[in-house]
Amino acid sequence: MHKKWVETIGKEGEMLKLDEVDLRSFDVSDVLLEQAYLIDCNLINVSFYLTDLSWARLENIDISVATFEETLLNGVTLKNIKGIEEAHIKSINIGTLEKPILLKSDEAKKWMLEKCEVSF
């Protein structure tokens, strides 16, 4: 349903919204998360290999020990993210599939820390 929602620009299907879902140790590399809302989800030890998170909203999540490799983060919103320092961030793409801007390792982690909004 979410794939259809993305493909039809919201005219059909349904936007993926996960709130307080435990996704611990899941491999979400084959799951379309583009433009999805993940709020208060436990993403500890999740693999984001080649995952498209462009224009997604990630809020109040824990990415401790999660792996990011060639993860597309163009336009992503990061708010109150826990565990960035403990995440395995190998590489992220902050551009598009057509025009990638690949950040690796420490540079990628720094970008995520700077991009993350924090509210109390």
Steps between C-alpha positions, in 0.01 A plus 500: 500500500786740581673429168177583319467819708854611400452408134168686470614802702249424775195454275474126568631263763595603852801672653710279727485632855653290775463619857652308792581190290796287608707437186801372692737289288293531181654531155298778338717521189216361284230715661395826333538765769510803271273771646403273794452618858682295766425637845601352837619179330783285630746468205788356702721272287298556180669479159437799274714366211388675178184618678321803356404731788467808280243747632423266793437634850692319774407619847580373851674188373805311619748396229761354735708237322293546180696476175480768232663419166415688182182613678312775314420787739408779257248732670472284812381656827687380808358599838608378845705212359682289759805284434659682205841468668451124544366439148717339231486772236705375205352731236193712431373671185369850566445566130271305269532168319570693180745746662643330809692687767665221697632567849705233671569401857584795728382758245164320473464476878584870536232589240238294687591662833476847347173421317329362811258740669477470877203611703436463869 
